[in-house]
């Protein structure tokens, strides 16, 4: 199936919307609107998303790389505000209408959703007499996308997209996904892992429906592409016990450059990250089967059984055997 159609603005079926939420996307390439928007932004309050709603009562789950929020606004009109999106956003409209404005005006009703890149925009909410607006918000950073592409080994030609938004029609799959996410958000025991998988499920569905080139919307610069190559080398060798020097060689860089790059991409040191990944796999193997610690320590990248037991206990607070027999 080809690329989704972008729905244009105007009145038509979107006349007299119940609720308007206006986004004015401030992109450098949109020269015709940039100066106008910059002037308006000087006198407005600044809101960070998703940070500003993390402590809100909206049902949600958040991690460093992604977040999901079941957003509802039944309170009052809000003034136009400066918005800084620190993560990419997929906003699935459930009730009401959004209006996005950059070089053209787009009206988005509950039959559609919109994808916005991390960056700045102006937003206001105007509620109707019934005071109802709701949407499901999916936030994720560029690292989440890079991990997704690497995890599923998705191949596509890099071709940057010009528009700062992507407008898609909802379908039965999206509606079912929304329902399942809302159920998960109501359960306090829902894990971050299953929510991450739900976002991956959505991206995989779009890759199947529209083709892998849709990922160009999020893969938008050379640096991101370089990070993907770096991650590919690192994550394909988690359990291979390569030295820092050997990994650096595979990445065509010095050991010191590799360490700096690793810290920038993963926000921790190589030693800490590799131990965490190996212990996570060990915990999974211990809980999912009858494997003994002596059966798996080499598989997960440790040189000695004693070293594995010591690292495992330091990280989880239990020896591998006690962890396997516990309810954790």
C-alpha positions in Angstrom: 0.0 0.0 0.0 1.2 3.5 -0.8 1.8 6.5 1.3 -1.1 7.8 3.3 -3.0 10.8 2.0 -2.5 14.1 3.8 -5.8 15.6 4.6 -6.0 19.3 3.8 -7.6 22.1 5.7 -10.7 24.1 4.9 -14.2 23.7 6.2 -16.1 20.9 4.5 -16.9 18.0 6.9 -14.9 19.7 9.6 -17.0 22.8 9.7 -18.0 24.1 13.2 -15.6 21.9 15.1 -16.5 21.2 18.7 -13.0 21.8 20.0 -10.0 23.4 18.3 -6.5 22.8 19.3 -4.1 24.9 17.2 -0.5 24.0 16.6 1.8 26.5 14.8 4.8 24.5 13.9 8.0 26.5 14.0 10.3 24.8 11.5 13.4 26.6 10.1 12.4 25.6 6.6 9.0 27.2 6.9 10.4 30.6 6.2 7.1 32.2 5.4 5.8 31.6 9.0 8.9 31.6 11.1 9.3 35.3 11.8 5.5 35.6 12.4 5.6 32.8 14.9 8.7 34.0 16.6 7.0 37.3 17.3 4.0 35.7 18.8 6.1 33.4 21.0 7.8 36.2 22.9 4.8 37.0 25.0 3.6 33.5 25.8 4.2 31.0 28.6 6.5 28.0 27.8 5.4 24.4 28.5 7.5 21.4 28.2 6.0 18.2 26.9 5.8 15.5 28.1 7.3 16.8 31.3 4.5 19.2 32.1 1.9 16.3 32.2 4.0 13.6 33.9 2.7 14.7 37.3 -0.9 15.3 36.1 -3.8 13.0 37.1 -4.2 11.7 33.5 -3.7 7.9 33.4 -0.1 7.4 32.0 3.1 5.4 32.1 6.5 6.9 31.4 10.1 5.9 31.0 13.2 7.8 29.8 12.6 6.9 26.2 8.8 6.9 25.9 5.5 7.7 27.5 1.8 7.0 27.0 -0.9 9.4 28.3 -4.7 9.1 28.2 -5.3 12.9 28.0 -8.6 14.5 28.7 -9.5 18.2 29.1 -12.9 19.0 30.6 -11.8 22.2 32.4 -11.7 25.4 30.5 -10.2 27.2 27.5 -6.4 27.6 27.7 -4.4 30.5 26.2 -2.0 30.0 23.4 1.2 28.7 24.9 4.7 28.0 23.7 5.2 24.2 23.6 8.5 22.5 23.5 8.2 18.8 22.5 11.2 17.0 24.0 10.1 13.8 22.3 8.3 12.9 19.1 4.5 12.8 19.5 1.7 10.7 18.1 -1.6 12.2 19.1 -4.6 10.0 18.5 -7.7 12.1 18.7 -10.6 10.4 20.5 -13.1 13.2 20.9 -13.0 16.8 19.5 -11.0 18.4 16.7 -7.4 19.6 16.4 -6.3 22.3 14.1 -2.7 22.3 13.1 -1.3 25.4 11.4 2.0 25.7 9.6 2.1 26.6 5.9 -1.4 25.3 5.6 -4.2 24.5 8.0 -5.2 20.9 8.9 -8.3 19.9 10.7 -8.1 16.6 12.6 -11.1 14.9 13.9 -11.6 11.6 15.8 -11.1 9.7 12.5 -7.5 10.8 12.3 -4.2 11.0 14.2 -1.2 13.2 13.8 2.5 12.6 14.2 4.7 15.5 15.3 8.5 15.6 15.5 10.3 16.8 18.6 10.6 20.6 18.5 8.6 23.7 19.1 5.1 24.7 18.4 2.3 26.9 19.6 -0.8 25.3 21.0 -4.1 26.4 22.4 -7.3 24.6 23.4 -10.8 25.9 23.0 -13.4 23.8 24.6 -17.0 23.5 23.4 -20.1 24.0 25.5 -19.9 20.3 26.5 -16.3 20.8 27.7 -14.9 17.6 26.1 -11.6 16.9 24.4 -9.6 13.7 24.7 -6.7 12.0 22.9 -4.2 9.3 23.5 -0.7 10.7 23.4 2.4 8.5 22.6 5.8 10.1 23.2 9.1 8.6 22.2 12.6 9.8 21.5 14.9 9.3 18.6 16.7 6.5 20.5 13.5 4.6 20.7 13.1 4.8 16.9 16.8 3.8 16.4 16.3 0.8 18.7 13.1 -0.2 16.9 14.8 -0.1 13.5 17.8 -2.1 14.7 15.7 -4.6 16.7 13.6 -5.6 13.7 16.4 -5.1 11.2 14.3 -2.8 9.0 16.0 -1.7 5.8 15.0 1.4 3.9 16.6 4.2 1.9 17.1 7.4 3.8 15.1 10.3 2.3 14.3 13.2 4.6 10.6 14.3 4.7 9.9 18.0 4.4 6.8 18.4 6.5 7.0 18.6 10.3 3.8 16.5 10.7 2.3 13.3 9.4 -1.5 13.0 9.2 -3.0 9.5 9.1 -6.4 8.0 9.1 -7.4 5.8 12.0 -8.7 2.3 11.2 -9.8 -0.8 13.2 -6.3 -1.7 14.1 -5.7 1.8 15.6 -9.0 1.7 17.5 -8.2 -1.7 19.0 -4.7 -0.5 19.9 -6.2 2.5 21.7 -8.6 0.3 23.7 -5.9 -2.0 24.7 -3.6 0.9 25.8 -6.4 2.4 27.9 -6.9 -0.9 29.7 -3.1 -1.2 30.3 -3.0 2.4 31.7 -5.7 1.6 34.2 -3.7 -1.3 35.6 -1.0 -0.1 38.1 1.0 -3.3 37.5 1.4 -2.7 33.8 5.1 -3.0 32.9 7.1 -0.6 30.8 8.1 -3.4 28.6 4.6 -4.2 27.4 3.9 -0.5 26.7 7.0 -0.2 24.7 5.9 -3.3 22.7 2.6 -1.6 22.0 4.3 1.4 20.5 6.5 -0.9 18.5 3.4 -2.8 17.4 2.0 0.5 16.0 5.2 1.3 14.1 5.4 -2.2 12.7 1.8 -2.0 11.5 2.6 1.2 9.7 5.7 -0.3 8.1 3.5 -3.2 6.9 0.8 -0.8 5.7 2.7 2.1 4.2 6.2 0.6 3.7 9.4 1.1 5.7 9.9 4.5 4.1 7.4 5.9 6.6 10.2 5.7 9.2 11.9 8.6 7.3 9.6 10.9 9.2 11.5 10.1 12.4 15.0 9.3 11.0 15.8 12.9 10.0 19.5 13.5 10.0 22.9 11.9 9.4 23.7 11.8 13.1 20.7 9.6 13.7 21.8 7.3 10.9 25.3 7.1 12.4 23.9 6.3 15.8 21.9 3.5 14.3 25.1 2.0 12.9 26.8 2.4 16.2 23.9 0.7 18.1 23.9 -2.1 15.6 27.5 -3.0 16.3 27.1 -2.6 20.1 23.8 -4.5 20.4 24.8 -7.4 18.1 27.7 -8.1 20.4 26.2 -7.8 23.9 26.9 -11.4 24.7 30.1 -11.9 22.7 32.5 -10.7 25.3 34.3 -8.3 23.0 36.7 -5.8 24.6 36.2 -2.0 24.3 39.1 -1.9 21.8 37.5 -4.6 19.7 34.1 -2.9 19.6 35.8 0.4 18.8 37.6 -1.3 15.9 34.3 -2.5 14.5 33.0 1.0 14.8 36.0 2.4 13.1 37.0 4.7 16.0 39.5 4.8 18.8 38.7 3.4 22.2 38.4 6.8 23.8 36.1 8.0 21.0 34.0 4.9 21.4 33.6 5.5 25.1 32.5 9.1 24.5 30.1 8.0 21.8 28.7 5.3 24.0 28.0 7.7 26.8 26.2 10.1 24.4 24.0 7.3 22.9 23.3 5.2 26.0 23.7 7.7 28.8 25.9 5.4 30.8 29.3 3.7 30.5 29.9 0.6 28.3 30.8 -1.6 31.4 27.6 -0.7 33.3 25.4 -1.1 30.2 26.8 -4.5 29.1 26.5 -5.9 32.7 22.9 -4.7 32.9 22.0 -6.3 29.5 23.6 -9.6 30.4 22.0 -9.7 33.9 18.6 -8.9 32.3 18.9 -11.9 30.0 20.1 -14.1 32.8 17.1 -13.1 34.9 14.8 -13.9 31.9 16.4 -17.3 31.4 16.3 -18.2 35.1 12.6 -17.3 35.3 11.4 -18.8 32.0 13.0 -22.2 32.2 14.8 -24.8 34.3 18.3 -23.5 33.5 20.7 -23.5 36.4 23.2 -20.6 36.9 26.0 -22.9 35.9 24.2 -23.5 32.6 23.8 -19.9 31.5 26.7 -17.8 32.8 28.8 -18.3 29.7 25.8 -17.8 27.4 25.1 -14.4 28.9 28.7 -13.2 28.6 30.4 -13.9 32.0 33.8 -15.6 32.2 33.3 -17.3 35.5 30.3 -18.6 37.5 31.5 -16.9 40.7 31.8 -13.5 38.9 28.3 -14.0 37.5 26.8 -14.9 40.9 28.5 -11.9 42.5 27.3 -9.4 39.8 23.7 -10.9 39.9 23.4 -10.6 43.6 24.8 -7.0 43.6 22.2 -6.0 41.0 19.1 -7.9 42.1 19.8 -8.4 45.8 19.5 -12.2 45.4 21.8 -15.0 44.3 20.6 -16.4 40.9 19.3 -19.5 42.6 17.2 -17.6 45.2 16.0 -15.2 42.4 14.8 -18.2 40.4 12.9 -19.7 43.3 11.4 -16.3 44.4 8.2 -14.7 43.3 10.0 -11.6 41.9 
